Amino acid sequence: MSLYNIFKFLVGFVLAFVILAGASVAAALYFAARLTELPDRPTFANDNPPTATASNPPKPNPNPTPTPAPTPAAPKLPEGAYRAVVVQPIGLILRESPNYEATRIGGVGYEEKVIVLEESEDKNWQRVQAEEDSNRVGWVKGGNTEPLE
């Protein structure tokens, strides 16, 4: 057997293996894609409402559409207070007093609207009230809210 014949045999063997492996991968991907498709939604007789025909015209709605009620005005804020939104991505911890050792009494979430009632003398802490829940009042670290107005 010559060196040329051995080379032809090895190239043919590798080529056949590559073609067989490629076809296997293509078939596996095809069947995987087919299995991940959602089937058609089944329809039942009671799914479709009856359609109006010429002999059975639809009846007009005798009820007029109600007019929307006016939205109530926002409650008056205390003197010096303003509306703000929390800009700290992880939210803020509400504390009983303006220091880190104070007891944690709750929290406010990211982009939650609050009312800033007052600021500490050194401007490092703010006393806030959650806009949706007036019972959640506490001190948060300053600089983590942005005024809305």
Secondary structure, DSSP 8 states (H G I E B T S, - for coil): --HHHHHHHHHHHHHHHHHHHHHHHHHHHHHHHHHHS-------TTTS-----SSS------S---------------TT-EEEEE--TT-EEEESSSSTTS-EEEEE-TT-EEEEEEE-TTSSEEEEEESS-TT-EEEEETTSEEE--
